[in-house]
Amino acid sequence: EEKWGVSNGLVMLLPHGYEDMGSEHSSGRIERLLQQCADNNIQIANCTTPANHYHLLRRQIKRNFRKPLIVFTPKKLLRYPKAVSTLDELASGSFQEVIDYPHGDVKKTKTVAFCSGKIYYDVLEQMEEQGKGEHVALVRLEQLYPFPEKQILEIIAKYGKDKKFIWLQEEPENMGAWSYMLQRFQVAPLSVASRKFYSSPAAGSSARFKKRHQAVIDKVFQE
């Protein structure tokens, strides 16, 4: 586009989601793609609802300009009972770059956990099944780049700067969007809940995977 003046509306759907599979299924290498983001050159999203995925693709076609779009697509959400949308949500509305936590109580909230993708549902399952995490609000970044700074500022203003803000991710600390969030999230102190540093995206063992994944979720509930 810079050299020839030709815009590109390419859409790529990349499998990504830690589901006890091999490395090629676990990671679409979000960190590498986010390193290339600058000057609004690309769009990167990780949707959690069918309606938002639909409106994202619709926006891509309806816009009067073209930019490449990369969407990370966890396999779990293809048939996951909670990842559903109503016909009204599909027929109306627009793409939501950030989705606030619909079940939270601002007065009870002590921790605001920003996340992206299916880990939202992994944590939500335990909150509902085990009745814990009343002090946690899960905020979903459906669009990672361009960075939705305005919406994040509104979220922080709602909950207050005195809260604990964390970035929650499935990936090891040296992968995923954590380094990107450190660079972009300048409005409040931000810590991370993730796996520790690893050389490979996948654990290579079902038992080891579950243990590591649970340890990440447990960090969210720590007050």
LINCORZI-V344569 format. One record per residue. N is the residue number from 1. RES is the residue in three letters. OMEGA is omega as a letter, one per 40 degrees, with the letter a starting at -180 (* if undefined). D_LAST is the distance of its C-alpha to the last C-alpha in Angstrom with 2 decimals. Layout:
# LINCORZI-V344569
N_RES_OMEGA_D_LAST, N_RES_OMEGA_D_LAST
This chain:
# LINCORZI-V344569
1_GLU_a_47.90, 2_GLU_a_48.18, 3_LYS_a_51.45, 4_TRP_a_53.24, 5_GLY_a_51.72, 6_VAL_a_50.90, 7_SER_a_47.59, 8_ASN_i_45.74, 9_GLY_a_43.96, 10_LEU_i_43.02, 11_VAL_i_40.21, 12_MET_i_38.56, 13_LEU_a_36.36, 14_LEU_i_34.58, 15_PRO_a_32.98, 16_HIS_i_29.38, 17_GLY_a_26.59, 18_TYR_a_25.26, 19_GLU_i_27.01, 20_ASP_i_28.24, 21_MET_a_31.36, 22_GLY_a_33.15, 23_SER_a_32.31, 24_GLU_i_34.51, 25_HIS_a_32.63, 26_SER_a_29.11, 27_SER_i_29.49, 28_GLY_i_31.67, 29_ARG_i_30.71, 30_ILE_a_28.76, 31_GLU_a_28.31, 32_ARG_a_32.09, 33_LEU_i_32.86, 34_LEU_i_30.31, 35_GLN_a_31.95, 36_GLN_a_35.15, 37_CYS_i_33.87, 38_ALA_i_35.51, 39_ASP_i_37.79, 40_ASN_a_36.78, 41_ASN_a_38.70, 42_ILE_i_36.79, 43_GLN_i_34.30, 44_ILE_a_31.41, 45_ALA_i_29.61, 46_ASN_a_27.48, 47_CYS_a_27.94, 48_THR_i_26.14, 49_THR_i_28.82, 50_PRO_a_32.61, 51_ALA_a_33.35, 52_ASN_i_31.44, 53_HIS_i_33.15, 54_TYR_a_36.47, 55_HIS_i_36.06, 56_LEU_i_35.10, 57_LEU_i_38.33, 58_ARG_i_40.30, 59_ARG_a_39.16, 60_GLN_a_40.31, 61_ILE_a_43.78, 62_LYS_a_44.14, 63_ARG_i_43.24, 64_ASN_i_46.26, 65_PHE_a_45.09, 66_ARG_i_44.05, 67_LYS_i_41.16, 68_PRO_i_40.02, 69_LEU_i_37.10, 70_ILE_a_34.93, 71_VAL_i_32.85, 72_PHE_a_30.56, 73_THR_i_31.12, 74_PRO_a_29.08, 75_LYS_a_31.41, 76_LYS_a_28.90, 77_LEU_i_29.09, 78_LEU_a_32.91, 79_ARG_a_32.92, 80_TYR_a_29.38, 81_PRO_a_29.73, 82_LYS_a_26.79, 83_ALA_a_28.01, 84_VAL_i_30.88, 85_SER_i_32.40, 86_THR_i_34.98, 87_LEU_i_38.46, 88_ASP_i_37.82, 89_GLU_i_34.83, 90_LEU_a_37.15, 91_ALA_a_40.12, 92_SER_i_38.55, 93_GLY_a_35.83, 94_SER_a_35.05, 95_PHE_i_32.70, 96_GLN_a_29.12, 97_GLU_i_27.76, 98_VAL_i_24.22, 99_ILE_i_22.99, 100_ASP_a_20.33, 101_TYR_a_18.16, 102_PRO_a_20.66, 103_HIS_a_18.61, 104_GLY_i_15.86, 105_ASP_a_15.85, 106_VAL_a_15.47, 107_LYS_a_14.87, 108_LYS_a_11.94, 109_THR_i_10.38, 110_LYS_a_7.46, 111_THR_i_7.50, 112_VAL_a_11.12, 113_ALA_i_12.05, 114_PHE_a_15.73, 115_CYS_i_17.73, 116_SER_i_21.38, 117_GLY_a_23.37, 118_LYS_i_22.92, 119_ILE_i_19.40, 120_TYR_a_18.49, 121_TYR_i_20.30, 122_ASP_i_18.97, 123_VAL_a_15.38, 124_LEU_i_16.94, 125_GLU_a_18.94, 126_GLN_i_16.15, 127_MET_a_14.50, 128_GLU_a_18.02, 129_GLU_a_19.28, 130_GLN_i_16.53, 131_GLY_i_15.32, 132_LYS_i_11.59, 133_GLY_i_9.43, 134_GLU_a_10.78, 135_HIS_a_8.10, 136_VAL_i_9.11, 137_ALA_a_12.52, 138_LEU_a_14.55, 139_VAL_a_17.27, 140_ARG_i_20.21, 141_LEU_i_22.45, 142_GLU_i_25.69, 143_GLN_i_27.64, 144_LEU_i_26.57, 145_TYR_e_29.81, 146_PRO_a_31.20, 147_PHE_a_27.75, 148_PRO_a_26.90, 149_GLU_a_25.98, 150_LYS_a_27.20, 151_GLN_i_25.07, 152_ILE_i_21.89, 153_LEU_i_22.79, 154_GLU_i_23.21, 155_ILE_a_19.76, 156_ILE_i_18.22, 157_ALA_i_20.65, 158_LYS_a_19.64, 159_TYR_a_15.89, 160_GLY_a_16.40, 161_LYS_a_15.97, 162_ASP_i_13.35, 163_LYS_i_10.63, 164_LYS_a_8.71, 165_PHE_i_11.37, 166_ILE_i_11.64, 167_TRP_a_14.82, 168_LEU_i_14.73, 169_GLN_i_17.98, 170_GLU_a_19.87, 171_GLU_i_22.01, 172_PRO_a_21.84, 173_GLU_i_20.60, 174_ASN_i_24.29, 175_MET_i_25.07, 176_GLY_a_24.02, 177_ALA_a_23.24, 178_TRP_a_20.73, 179_SER_i_23.47, 180_TYR_i_24.90, 181_MET_i_21.73, 182_LEU_a_21.47, 183_GLN_a_25.01, 184_ARG_a_24.81, 185_PHE_a_21.45, 186_GLN_a_22.51, 187_VAL_a_21.20, 188_ALA_i_17.69, 189_PRO_a_15.72, 190_LEU_i_14.70, 191_SER_a_12.98, 192_VAL_i_13.74, 193_ALA_a_12.77, 194_SER_i_16.20, 195_ARG_i_18.64, 196_LYS_a_19.87, 197_PHE_i_23.28, 198_TYR_i_26.05, 199_SER_a_29.71, 200_SER_i_29.98, 201_PRO_a_28.10, 202_ALA_a_28.68, 203_ALA_a_27.81, 204_GLY_a_31.31, 205_SER_a_30.19, 206_SER_a_28.78, 207_ALA_i_26.91, 208_ARG_i_25.52, 209_PHE_a_24.53, 210_LYS_i_22.57, 211_LYS_a_20.74, 212_ARG_a_19.79, 213_HIS_i_18.86, 214_GLN_i_16.60, 215_ALA_i_14.80, 216_VAL_a_14.17, 217_ILE_a_12.87, 218_ASP_i_10.51, 219_LYS_a_8.86, 220_VAL_a_8.17, 221_PHE_i_6.25, 222_GLN_a_3.80, 223_GLU_*_0.00
